[in-house]
Structure formats: structure tokens, C-alpha cells
Amino acid sequence: MSVKIVAYFASHRAALALGIALTLISAGSAAAYQGTPEQRRACTPDVYRLCAGEIPNVRAITACLQRKKGNLSPACRAAMDQNGY
């Protein structure tokens, strides 16, 4: 396998894990509110910028975003506020 193919799959695996993490970011139970696609998109850059080392651990990403709330983009901060964080 070439380096480009390996890098392609690695980056897509990380993106998938991030998508799952952000989908579940507000889930406390099966009936809990799931963030909208717009809310998840709002926080994706912040997760990569501030919490990349936590991917793919959903709880760790959520905790990281909460700890770094003062550094979040306005859109992600609004999404976190909407979800009660």
C-alpha cells in the first residue's frame, strides 16, 4: 500500500470517529437529544484544533470541549450551550 492510500484511510477513519463523537456528544441516554448536523459541523474544527488527542473517545472529547469552552469558536460555543454544556 502506498503512503497516500494509508494516509487517506487514516484521515477518513479519524473523520468518521469524530463524526460519531460529535453525534453522541450530548447523549446521556438513548433518549437524549442528539446534536443537529449543523451543531456537529460547528464543533468539528474546534475538536481538531483543541482536542485532537482525544479522538475517538467521545467522553474525552466532550470533557475537553467543556474544559476549553473559553477557546471555542462562537458557533461551537452556541452548540454546546444548546446542548446544556
mmCIF file as gemmi writes it, N, C-alpha and C atoms, coordinates in Angstrom:
data_model
loop_
_atom_site.group_PDB
_atom_site.id
_atom_site.type_symbol
_atom_site.label_atom_id
_atom_site.label_alt_id
_atom_site.label_comp_id
_atom_site.label_asym_id
_atom_site.label_entity_id
_atom_site.label_seq_id
_atom_site.pdbx_PDB_ins_code
_atom_site.Cartn_x
_atom_site.Cartn_y
_atom_site.Cartn_z
_atom_site.occupancy
_atom_site.B_iso_or_equiv
_atom_site.pdbx_formal_charge
_atom_site.auth_seq_id
_atom_site.auth_asym_id
_atom_site.pdbx_PDB_model_num
ATOM 1 N N . MET Axp A 1 ? 0.832 -1.176 0 1 0 ? 1 A 1
ATOM 2 C CA . MET Axp A 1 ? 0 0 0 1 0 ? 1 A 1
ATOM 3 C C . MET Axp A 1 ? 0.882 1.246 0 1 0 ? 1 A 1
ATOM 4 N N . SER Axp A 2 ? 0.497 2.183 -0.799 1 0 ? 2 A 1
ATOM 5 C CA . SER Axp A 2 ? 1.295 3.403 -0.838 1 0 ? 2 A 1
ATOM 6 C C . SER Axp A 2 ? 0.991 4.277 0.374 1 0 ? 2 A 1
ATOM 7 N N . VAL Axp A 3 ? 1.872 5.189 0.631 1 0 ? 3 A 1
ATOM 8 C CA . VAL Axp A 3 ? 1.718 6.102 1.766 1 0 ? 3 A 1
ATOM 9 C C . VAL Axp A 3 ? 0.449 6.934 1.608 1 0 ? 3 A 1
ATOM 10 N N . LYS Axp A 4 ? 0.135 7.356 0.379 1 0 ? 4 A 1
ATOM 11 C CA . LYS Axp A 4 ? -1.054 8.172 0.145 1 0 ? 4 A 1
ATOM 12 C C . LYS Axp A 4 ? -2.318 7.408 0.493 1 0 ? 4 A 1
ATOM 13 N N . ILE Axp A 5 ? -2.385 6.139 0.14 1 0 ? 5 A 1
ATOM 14 C CA . ILE Axp A 5 ? -3.574 5.337 0.433 1 0 ? 5 A 1
ATOM 15 C C . ILE Axp A 5 ? -3.715 5.157 1.942 1 0 ? 5 A 1
ATOM 16 N N . VAL Axp A 6 ? -2.622 4.862 2.614 1 0 ? 6 A 1
ATOM 17 C CA . VAL Axp A 6 ? -2.656 4.692 4.063 1 0 ? 6 A 1
ATOM 18 C C . VAL Axp A 6 ? -3.098 5.995 4.726 1 0 ? 6 A 1
ATOM 19 N N . ALA Axp A 7 ? -2.552 7.122 4.291 1 0 ? 7 A 1
ATOM 20 C CA . ALA Axp A 7 ? -2.921 8.417 4.861 1 0 ? 7 A 1
ATOM 21 C C . ALA Axp A 7 ? -4.397 8.721 4.594 1 0 ? 7 A 1
ATOM 22 N N . TYR Axp A 8 ? -4.884 8.372 3.399 1 0 ? 8 A 1
ATOM 23 C CA . TYR Axp A 8 ? -6.284 8.599 3.052 1 0 ? 8 A 1
ATOM 24 C C . TYR Axp A 8 ? -7.197 7.85 4.006 1 0 ? 8 A 1
ATOM 25 N N . PHE Axp A 9 ? -6.94 6.557 4.212 1 0 ? 9 A 1
ATOM 26 C CA . PHE Axp A 9 ? -7.784 5.766 5.099 1 0 ? 9 A 1
ATOM 27 C C . PHE Axp A 9 ? -7.651 6.218 6.546 1 0 ? 9 A 1
ATOM 28 N N . ALA Axp A 10 ? -6.473 6.598 6.972 1 0 ? 10 A 1
ATOM 29 C CA . ALA Axp A 10 ? -6.28 7.063 8.349 1 0 ? 10 A 1
ATOM 30 C C . ALA Axp A 10 ? -7.059 8.347 8.59 1 0 ? 10 A 1
ATOM 31 N N . SER Axp A 11 ? -7.02 9.269 7.643 1 0 ? 11 A 1
ATOM 32 C CA . SER Axp A 11 ? -7.735 10.529 7.824 1 0 ? 11 A 1
ATOM 33 C C . SER Axp A 11 ? -9.238 10.313 7.799 1 0 ? 11 A 1
ATOM 34 N N . HIS Axp A 12 ? -9.724 9.419 6.959 1 0 ? 12 A 1
ATOM 35 C CA . HIS Axp A 12 ? -11.157 9.162 6.906 1 0 ? 12 A 1
ATOM 36 C C . HIS Axp A 12 ? -11.628 8.406 8.14 1 0 ? 12 A 1
ATOM 37 N N . ARG Axp A 13 ? -10.789 7.539 8.687 1 0 ? 13 A 1
ATOM 38 C CA . ARG Axp A 13 ? -11.153 6.837 9.916 1 0 ? 13 A 1
ATOM 39 C C . ARG Axp A 13 ? -11.266 7.846 11.053 1 0 ? 13 A 1
ATOM 40 N N . ALA Axp A 14 ? -10.347 8.796 11.116 1 0 ? 14 A 1
ATOM 41 C CA . ALA Axp A 14 ? -10.403 9.828 12.153 1 0 ? 14 A 1
ATOM 42 C C . ALA Axp A 14 ? -11.645 10.697 11.968 1 0 ? 14 A 1
ATOM 43 N N . ALA Axp A 15 ? -11.968 11.043 10.736 1 0 ? 15 A 1
ATOM 44 C CA . ALA Axp A 15 ? -13.154 11.858 10.475 1 0 ? 15 A 1
ATOM 45 C C . ALA Axp A 15 ? -14.423 11.111 10.867 1 0 ? 15 A 1
ATOM 46 N N . LEU Axp A 16 ? -14.484 9.822 10.586 1 0 ? 16 A 1
ATOM 47 C CA . LEU Axp A 16 ? -15.635 9.02 10.977 1 0 ? 16 A 1
ATOM 48 C C . LEU Axp A 16 ? -15.758 8.975 12.494 1 0 ? 16 A 1
ATOM 49 N N . ALA Axp A 17 ? -14.647 8.758 13.174 1 0 ? 17 A 1
ATOM 50 C CA . ALA Axp A 17 ? -14.663 8.719 14.637 1 0 ? 17 A 1
ATOM 51 C C . ALA Axp A 17 ? -15.114 10.065 15.193 1 0 ? 17 A 1
ATOM 52 N N . LEU Axp A 18 ? -14.646 11.146 14.602 1 0 ? 18 A 1
ATOM 53 C CA . LEU Axp A 18 ? -15.041 12.478 15.042 1 0 ? 18 A 1
ATOM 54 C C . LEU Axp A 18 ? -16.535 12.684 14.833 1 0 ? 18 A 1
ATOM 55 N N . GLY Axp A 19 ? -17.029 12.263 13.683 1 0 ? 19 A 1
ATOM 56 C CA . GLY Axp A 19 ? -18.464 12.388 13.408 1 0 ? 19 A 1
ATOM 57 C C . GLY Axp A 19 ? -19.301 11.641 14.427 1 0 ? 19 A 1
ATOM 58 N N . ILE Axp A 20 ? -18.871 10.442 14.753 1 0 ? 20 A 1
ATOM 59 C CA . ILE Axp A 20 ? -19.586 9.656 15.758 1 0 ? 20 A 1
ATOM 60 C C . ILE Axp A 20 ? -19.507 10.349 17.114 1 0 ? 20 A 1
ATOM 61 N N . ALA Axp A 21 ? -18.328 10.833 17.452 1 0 ? 21 A 1
ATOM 62 C CA . ALA Axp A 21 ? -18.149 11.504 18.737 1 0 ? 21 A 1
ATOM 63 C C . ALA Axp A 21 ? -19.061 12.719 18.851 1 0 ? 21 A 1
ATOM 64 N N . LEU Axp A 22 ? -19.093 13.514 17.814 1 0 ? 22 A 1
ATOM 65 C CA . LEU Axp A 22 ? -19.915 14.718 17.866 1 0 ? 22 A 1
ATOM 66 C C . LEU Axp A 22 ? -21.402 14.388 17.821 1 0 ? 22 A 1
ATOM 67 N N . THR Axp A 23 ? -21.749 13.292 17.173 1 0 ? 23 A 1
ATOM 68 C CA . THR Axp A 23 ? -23.141 12.854 17.171 1 0 ? 23 A 1
ATOM 69 C C . THR Axp A 23 ? -23.586 12.502 18.578 1 0 ? 23 A 1
ATOM 70 N N . LEU Axp A 24 ? -22.692 11.893 19.327 1 0 ? 24 A 1
ATOM 71 C CA . LEU Axp A 24 ? -23.038 11.421 20.663 1 0 ? 24 A 1
ATOM 72 C C . LEU Axp A 24 ? -22.686 12.405 21.765 1 0 ? 24 A 1
ATOM 73 N N . ILE Axp A 25 ? -22.166 13.561 21.414 1 0 ? 25 A 1
ATOM 74 C CA . ILE Axp A 25 ? -21.622 14.478 22.408 1 0 ? 25 A 1
ATOM 75 C C . ILE Axp A 25 ? -22.63 14.837 23.497 1 0 ? 25 A 1
ATOM 76 N N . SER Axp A 26 ? -23.891 14.921 23.129 1 0 ? 26 A 1
ATOM 77 C CA . SER Axp A 26 ? -24.87 15.325 24.13 1 0 ? 26 A 1
ATOM 78 C C . SER Axp A 26 ? -25.692 14.15 24.643 1 0 ? 26 A 1
ATOM 79 N N . ALA Axp A 27 ? -25.348 12.95 24.247 1 0 ? 27 A 1
ATOM 80 C CA . ALA Axp A 27 ? -26.163 11.795 24.632 1 0 ? 27 A 1
ATOM 81 C C . ALA Axp A 27 ? -25.812 11.324 26.03 1 0 ? 27 A 1
ATOM 82 N N . GLY Axp A 28 ? -26.77 11.398 26.921 1 0 ? 28 A 1
ATOM 83 C CA . GLY Axp A 28 ? -26.611 10.84 28.253 1 0 ? 28 A 1
ATOM 84 C C . GLY Axp A 28 ? -27.352 9.521 28.342 1 0 ? 28 A 1
ATOM 85 N N . SER Axp A 29 ? -28.3 9.335 27.47 1 0 ? 29 A 1
ATOM 86 C CA . SER Axp A 29 ? -29.07 8.099 27.395 1 0 ? 29 A 1
ATOM 87 C C . SER Axp A 29 ? -29.567 7.948 25.969 1 0 ? 29 A 1
ATOM 88 N N . ALA Axp A 30 ? -30.225 6.823 25.704 1 0 ? 30 A 1
ATOM 89 C CA . ALA Axp A 30 ? -30.715 6.564 24.346 1 0 ? 30 A 1
ATOM 90 C C . ALA Axp A 30 ? -31.731 7.614 23.922 1 0 ? 30 A 1
ATOM 91 N N . ALA Axp A 31 ? -32.449 8.185 24.883 1 0 ? 31 A 1
ATOM 92 C CA . ALA Axp A 31 ? -33.47 9.172 24.554 1 0 ? 31 A 1
ATOM 93 C C . ALA Axp A 31 ? -32.94 10.598 24.57 1 0 ? 31 A 1
ATOM 94 N N . ALA Axp A 32 ? -31.675 10.78 24.888 1 0 ? 32 A 1
ATOM 95 C CA . ALA Axp A 32 ? -31.105 12.125 24.999 1 0 ? 32 A 1
ATOM 96 C C . ALA Axp A 32 ? -31.079 12.819 23.649 1 0 ? 32 A 1
ATOM 97 N N . TYR Axp A 33 ? -31.115 14.141 23.688 1 0 ? 33 A 1
ATOM 98 C CA . TYR Axp A 33 ? -31.062 14.942 22.475 1 0 ? 33 A 1
ATOM 99 C C . TYR Axp A 33 ? -29.744 14.726 21.754 1 0 ? 33 A 1
ATOM 100 N N . GLN Axp A 34 ? -29.829 14.512 20.481 1 0 ? 34 A 1
ATOM 101 C CA . GLN Axp A 34 ? -28.639 14.393 19.648 1 0 ? 34 A 1
ATOM 102 C C . GLN Axp A 34 ? -28.426 15.732 18.961 1 0 ? 34 A 1
ATOM 103 N N . GLY Axp A 35 ? -27.196 16.209 18.964 1 0 ? 35 A 1
ATOM 104 C CA . GLY Axp A 35 ? -26.907 17.466 18.281 1 0 ? 35 A 1
ATOM 105 C C . GLY Axp A 35 ? -27.269 17.377 16.81 1 0 ? 35 A 1
ATOM 106 N N . THR Axp A 36 ? -27.666 18.502 16.265 1 0 ? 36 A 1
ATOM 107 C CA . THR Axp A 36 ? -28.015 18.536 14.848 1 0 ? 36 A 1
ATOM 108 C C . THR Axp A 36 ? -26.743 18.439 14.006 1 0 ? 36 A 1
ATOM 109 N N . PRO Axp A 37 ? -26.89 18.104 12.735 1 0 ? 37 A 1
ATOM 110 C CA . PRO Axp A 37 ? -25.711 18.097 11.86 1 0 ? 37 A 1
ATOM 111 C C . PRO Axp A 37 ? -25.005 19.454 11.845 1 0 ? 37 A 1
ATOM 112 N N . GLU Axp A 38 ? -25.777 20.534 11.917 1 0 ? 38 A 1
ATOM 113 C CA . GLU Axp A 38 ? -25.18 21.868 11.933 1 0 ? 38 A 1
ATOM 114 C C . GLU Axp A 38 ? -24.348 22.08 13.195 1 0 ? 38 A 1
ATOM 115 N N . GLN Axp A 39 ? -24.861 21.612 14.333 1 0 ? 39 A 1
ATOM 116 C CA . GLN Axp A 39 ? -24.12 21.748 15.583 1 0 ? 39 A 1
ATOM 117 C C . GLN Axp A 39 ? -22.834 20.926 15.533 1 0 ? 39 A 1
ATOM 118 N N . ARG Axp A 40 ? -22.925 19.721 14.988 1 0 ? 40 A 1
ATOM 119 C CA . ARG Axp A 40 ? -21.727 18.884 14.888 1 0 ? 40 A 1
ATOM 120 C C . ARG Axp A 40 ? -20.702 19.534 13.971 1 0 ? 40 A 1
ATOM 121 N N . ARG Axp A 41 ? -21.166 20.089 12.844 1 0 ? 41 A 1
ATOM 122 C CA . ARG Axp A 41 ? -20.243 20.774 11.93 1 0 ? 41 A 1
ATOM 123 C C . ARG Axp A 41 ? -19.622 22.001 12.597 1 0 ? 41 A 1
ATOM 124 N N . ALA Axp A 42 ? -20.388 22.673 13.441 1 0 ? 42 A 1
ATOM 125 C CA . ALA Axp A 42 ? -19.876 23.87 14.113 1 0 ? 42 A 1
ATOM 126 C C . ALA Axp A 42 ? -18.694 23.543 15.017 1 0 ? 42 A 1
ATOM 127 N N . CYS Axp A 43 ? -18.691 22.349 15.61 1 0 ? 43 A 1
ATOM 128 C CA . CYS Axp A 43 ? -17.638 21.999 16.568 1 0 ? 43 A 1
ATOM 129 C C . CYS Axp A 43 ? -16.489 21.196 15.962 1 0 ? 43 A 1
ATOM 130 N N . THR Axp A 44 ? -16.638 20.692 14.76 1 0 ? 44 A 1
ATOM 131 C CA . THR Axp A 44 ? -15.589 19.865 14.166 1 0 ? 44 A 1
ATOM 132 C C . THR Axp A 44 ? -14.228 20.572 14.134 1 0 ? 44 A 1
ATOM 133 N N . PRO Axp A 45 ? -14.149 21.81 13.649 1 0 ? 45 A 1
ATOM 134 C CA . PRO Axp A 45 ? -12.831 22.462 13.64 1 0 ? 45 A 1
ATOM 135 C C . PRO Axp A 45 ? -12.25 22.634 15.049 1 0 ? 45 A 1
ATOM 136 N N . ASP Axp A 46 ? -13.117 22.91 16.025 1 0 ? 46 A 1
ATOM 137 C CA . ASP Axp A 46 ? -12.645 23.092 17.397 1 0 ? 46 A 1
ATOM 138 C C . ASP Axp A 46 ? -12.117 21.778 17.973 1 0 ? 46 A 1
ATOM 139 N N . VAL Axp A 47 ? -12.776 20.683 17.653 1 0 ? 47 A 1
ATOM 140 C CA . VAL Axp A 47 ? -12.293 19.384 18.133 1 0 ? 47 A 1
ATOM 141 C C . VAL Axp A 47 ? -10.903 19.125 17.568 1 0 ? 47 A 1
ATOM 142 N N . TYR Axp A 48 ? -10.731 19.346 16.27 1 0 ? 48 A 1
ATOM 143 C CA . TYR Axp A 48 ? -9.406 19.134 15.675 1 0 ? 48 A 1
ATOM 144 C C . TYR Axp A 48 ? -8.365 20.093 16.253 1 0 ? 48 A 1
ATOM 145 N N . ARG Axp A 49 ? -8.756 21.333 16.482 1 0 ? 49 A 1
ATOM 146 C CA . ARG Axp A 49 ? -7.821 22.353 16.958 1 0 ? 49 A 1
ATOM 147 C C . ARG Axp A 49 ? -7.482 22.191 18.436 1 0 ? 49 A 1
ATOM 148 N N . LEU Axp A 50 ? -8.477 21.878 19.251 1 0 ? 50 A 1
ATOM 149 C CA . LEU Axp A 50 ? -8.288 21.881 20.698 1 0 ? 50 A 1
ATOM 150 C C . LEU Axp A 50 ? -8.212 20.501 21.343 1 0 ? 50 A 1
ATOM 151 N N . CYS Axp A 51 ? -8.811 19.491 20.708 1 0 ? 51 A 1
ATOM 152 C CA . CYS Axp A 51 ? -8.982 18.193 21.374 1 0 ? 51 A 1
ATOM 153 C C . CYS Axp A 51 ? -8.608 17.006 20.49 1 0 ? 51 A 1
ATOM 154 N N . ALA Axp A 52 ? -7.775 17.221 19.5 1 0 ? 52 A 1
ATOM 155 C CA . ALA Axp A 52 ? -7.444 16.152 18.547 1 0 ? 52 A 1
ATOM 156 C C . ALA Axp A 52 ? -6.881 14.918 19.236 1 0 ? 52 A 1
ATOM 157 N N . GLY Axp A 53 ? -6.167 15.098 20.318 1 0 ? 53 A 1
ATOM 158 C CA . GLY Axp A 53 ? -5.587 13.96 21.026 1 0 ? 53 A 1
ATOM 159 C C . GLY Axp A 53 ? -6.621 13.075 21.685 1 0 ? 53 A 1
ATOM 160 N N . GLU Axp A 54 ? -7.854 13.543 21.795 1 0 ? 54 A 1
ATOM 161 C CA . GLU Axp A 54 ? -8.923 12.77 22.43 1 0 ? 54 A 1
ATOM 162 C C . GLU Axp A 54 ? -9.711 11.912 21.44 1 0 ? 54 A 1
ATOM 163 N N . ILE Axp A 55 ? -9.556 12.16 20.152 1 0 ? 55 A 1
ATOM 164 C CA . ILE Axp A 55 ? -10.267 11.389 19.126 1 0 ? 55 A 1
ATOM 165 C C . ILE Axp A 55 ? -9.777 9.953 19.177 1 0 ? 55 A 1
ATOM 166 N N . PRO Axp A 56 ? -10.617 8.942 19.239 1 0 ? 56 A 1
ATOM 167 C CA . PRO Axp A 56 ? -12.061 8.891 19.035 1 0 ? 56 A 1
ATOM 168 C C . PRO Axp A 56 ? -12.873 8.767 20.32 1 0 ? 56 A 1
ATOM 169 N N . ASN Axp A 57 ? -12.33 9.079 21.477 1 0 ? 57 A 1
ATOM 170 C CA . ASN Axp A 57 ? -13.013 8.896 22.756 1 0 ? 57 A 1
ATOM 171 C C . ASN Axp A 57 ? -14.071 9.985 22.954 1 0 ? 57 A 1
ATOM 172 N N . VAL Axp A 58 ? -15.33 9.604 22.826 1 0 ? 58 A 1
ATOM 173 C CA . VAL Axp A 58 ? -16.435 10.561 22.877 1 0 ? 58 A 1
ATOM 174 C C . VAL Axp A 58 ? -16.46 11.324 24.198 1 0 ? 58 A 1
ATOM 175 N N . ARG Axp A 59 ? -16.37 10.603 25.297 1 0 ? 59 A 1
ATOM 176 C CA . ARG Axp A 59 ? -16.411 11.273 26.603 1 0 ? 59 A 1
ATOM 177 C C . ARG Axp A 59 ? -15.236 12.228 26.78 1 0 ? 59 A 1
ATOM 178 N N . ALA Axp A 60 ? -14.071 11.83 26.318 1 0 ? 60 A 1
ATOM 179 C CA . ALA Axp A 60 ? -12.892 12.687 26.446 1 0 ? 60 A 1
ATOM 180 C C . ALA Axp A 60 ? -13.026 13.936 25.578 1 0 ? 60 A 1
ATOM 181 N N . ILE Axp A 61 ? -13.595 13.789 24.394 1 0 ? 61 A 1
ATOM 182 C CA . ILE Axp A 61 ? -13.811 14.952 23.523 1 0 ? 61 A 1
ATOM 183 C C . ILE Axp A 61 ? -14.779 15.922 24.187 1 0 ? 61 A 1
ATOM 184 N N . THR Axp A 62 ? -15.871 15.383 24.716 1 0 ? 62 A 1
ATOM 185 C CA . THR Axp A 62 ? -16.865 16.226 25.385 1 0 ? 62 A 1
ATOM 186 C C . THR Axp A 62 ? -16.237 16.967 26.562 1 0 ? 62 A 1
ATOM 187 N N . ALA Axp A 63 ? -15.485 16.245 27.391 1 0 ? 63 A 1
ATOM 188 C CA . ALA Axp A 63 ? -14.828 16.863 28.545 1 0 ? 63 A 1
ATOM 189 C C . ALA Axp A 63 ? -13.827 17.921 28.098 1 0 ? 63 A 1
ATOM 190 N N . CYS Axp A 64 ? -13.091 17.638 27.044 1 0 ? 64 A 1
ATOM 191 C CA . CYS Axp A 64 ? -12.109 18.586 26.523 1 0 ? 64 A 1
ATOM 192 C C . CYS Axp A 64 ? -12.798 19.865 26.051 1 0 ? 64 A 1
ATOM 193 N N . LEU Axp A 65 ? -13.887 19.724 25.295 1 0 ? 65 A 1
ATOM 194 C CA . LEU Axp A 65 ? -14.614 20.901 24.819 1 0 ? 65 A 1
ATOM 195 C C . LEU Axp A 65 ? -15.16 21.708 25.991 1 0 ? 65 A 1
ATOM 196 N N . GLN Axp A 66 ? -15.63 21.022 27.03 1 0 ? 66 A 1
ATOM 197 C CA . GLN Axp A 66 ? -16.137 21.722 28.207 1 0 ? 66 A 1
ATOM 198 C C . GLN Axp A 66 ? -15.009 22.481 28.908 1 0 ? 66 A 1
ATOM 199 N N . ARG Axp A 67 ? -13.857 21.834 29.057 1 0 ? 67 A 1
ATOM 200 C CA . ARG Axp A 67 ? -12.706 22.485 29.714 1 0 ? 67 A 1
ATOM 201 C C . ARG Axp A 67 ? -12.23 23.699 28.937 1 0 ? 67 A 1
ATOM 202 N N . LYS Axp A 68 ? -12.319 23.626 27.636 1 0 ? 68 A 1
ATOM 203 C CA . LYS Axp A 68 ? -11.767 24.685 26.782 1 0 ? 68 A 1
ATOM 204 C C . LYS Axp A 68 ? -12.863 25.585 26.206 1 0 ? 68 A 1
ATOM 205 N N . LYS Axp A 69 ? -13.991 25.637 26.894 1 0 ? 69 A 1
ATOM 206 C CA . LYS Axp A 69 ? -15.135 26.398 26.39 1 0 ? 69 A 1
ATOM 207 C C . LYS Axp A 69 ? -14.779 27.847 26.064 1 0 ? 69 A 1
ATOM 208 N N . GLY Axp A 70 ? -13.894 28.445 26.833 1 0 ? 70 A 1
ATOM 209 C CA . GLY Axp A 70 ? -13.481 29.819 26.573 1 0 ? 70 A 1
ATOM 210 C C . GLY Axp A 70 ? -12.72 29.995 25.276 1 0 ? 70 A 1
ATOM 211 N N . ASN Axp A 71 ? -12.187 28.912 24.728 1 0 ? 71 A 1
ATOM 212 C CA . ASN Axp A 71 ? -11.423 28.963 23.481 1 0 ? 71 A 1
ATOM 213 C C . ASN Axp A 71 ? -12.22 28.481 22.274 1 0 ? 71 A 1
ATOM 214 N N . LEU Axp A 72 ? -13.48 28.107 22.493 1 0 ? 72 A 1
ATOM 215 C CA . LEU Axp A 72 ? -14.281 27.595 21.384 1 0 ? 72 A 1
ATOM 216 C C . LEU Axp A 72 ? -14.692 28.72 20.44 1 0 ? 72 A 1
ATOM 217 N N . SER Axp A 73 ? -14.919 28.347 19.203 1 0 ? 73 A 1
ATOM 218 C CA . SER Axp A 73 ? -15.462 29.299 18.242 1 0 ? 73 A 1
ATOM 219 C C . SER Axp A 73 ? -16.868 29.679 18.704 1 0 ? 73 A 1
ATOM 220 N N . PRO Axp A 74 ? -17.35 30.849 18.302 1 0 ? 74 A 1
ATOM 221 C CA . PRO Axp A 74 ? -18.708 31.241 18.705 1 0 ? 74 A 1
ATOM 222 C C . PRO Axp A 74 ? -19.769 30.211 18.295 1 0 ? 74 A 1
ATOM 223 N N . ALA Axp A 75 ? -19.63 29.625 17.112 1 0 ? 75 A 1
ATOM 224 C CA . ALA Axp A 75 ? -20.62 28.647 16.65 1 0 ? 75 A 1
ATOM 225 C C . ALA Axp A 75 ? -20.612 27.389 17.512 1 0 ? 75 A 1
ATOM 226 N N . CYS Axp A 76 ? -19.436 26.9 17.862 1 0 ? 76 A 1
ATOM 227 C CA . CYS Axp A 76 ? -19.348 25.699 18.694 1 0 ? 76 A 1
ATOM 228 C C . CYS Axp A 76 ? -19.813 26.009 20.114 1 0 ? 76 A 1
ATOM 229 N N . ARG Axp A 77 ? -19.452 27.169 20.632 1 0 ? 77 A 1
ATOM 230 C CA . ARG Axp A 77 ? -19.897 27.549 21.979 1 0 ? 77 A 1
ATOM 231 C C . ARG Axp A 77 ? -21.42 27.586 22.026 1 0 ? 77 A 1
ATOM 232 N N . ALA Axp A 78 ? -22.049 28.126 20.98 1 0 ? 78 A 1
ATOM 233 C CA . ALA Axp A 78 ? -23.515 28.166 20.921 1 0 ? 78 A 1
ATOM 234 C C . ALA Axp A 78 ? -24.092 26.756 20.871 1 0 ? 78 A 1
ATOM 235 N N . ALA Axp A 79 ? -23.461 25.864 20.101 1 0 ? 79 A 1
ATOM 236 C CA . ALA Axp A 79 ? -23.93 24.477 20.018 1 0 ? 79 A 1
ATOM 237 C C . ALA Axp A 79 ? -23.81 23.79 21.369 1 0 ? 79 A 1
ATOM 238 N N . MET Axp A 80 ? -22.705 24.021 22.065 1 0 ? 80 A 1
ATOM 239 C CA . MET Axp A 80 ? -22.528 23.432 23.387 1 0 ? 80 A 1
ATOM 240 C C . MET Axp A 80 ? -23.579 23.971 24.356 1 0 ? 80 A 1
ATOM 241 N N . ASP Axp A 81 ? -23.844 25.275 24.284 1 0 ? 81 A 1
ATOM 242 C CA . ASP Axp A 81 ? -24.863 25.874 25.15 1 0 ? 81 A 1
ATOM 243 C C . ASP Axp A 81 ? -26.239 25.285 24.855 1 0 ? 81 A 1
ATOM 244 N N . GLN Axp A 82 ? -26.549 25.083 23.586 1 0 ? 82 A 1
ATOM 245 C CA . GLN Axp A 82 ? -27.839 24.494 23.213 1 0 ? 82 A 1
ATOM 246 C C . GLN Axp A 82 ? -28.004 23.091 23.759 1 0 ? 82 A 1
ATOM 247 N N . ASN Axp A 83 ? -26.889 22.401 23.926 1 0 ? 83 A 1
ATOM 248 C CA . ASN Axp A 83 ? -26.916 21.019 24.418 1 0 ? 83 A 1
ATOM 249 C C . ASN Axp A 83 ? -26.72 20.948 25.928 1 0 ? 83 A 1
ATOM 250 N N . GLY Axp A 84 ? -26.691 22.076 26.59 1 0 ? 84 A 1
ATOM 251 C CA . GLY Axp A 84 ? -26.594 22.097 28.035 1 0 ? 84 A 1
ATOM 252 C C . GLY Axp A 84 ? -25.196 21.952 28.593 1 0 ? 84 A 1
ATOM 253 N N . TYR Axp A 85 ? -24.172 22.252 27.794 1 0 ? 85 A 1
ATOM 254 C CA . TYR Axp A 85 ? -22.782 22.142 28.275 1 0 ? 85 A 1
ATOM 255 C C . TYR Axp A 85 ? -22.194 23.504 28.486 1 0 ? 85 A 1
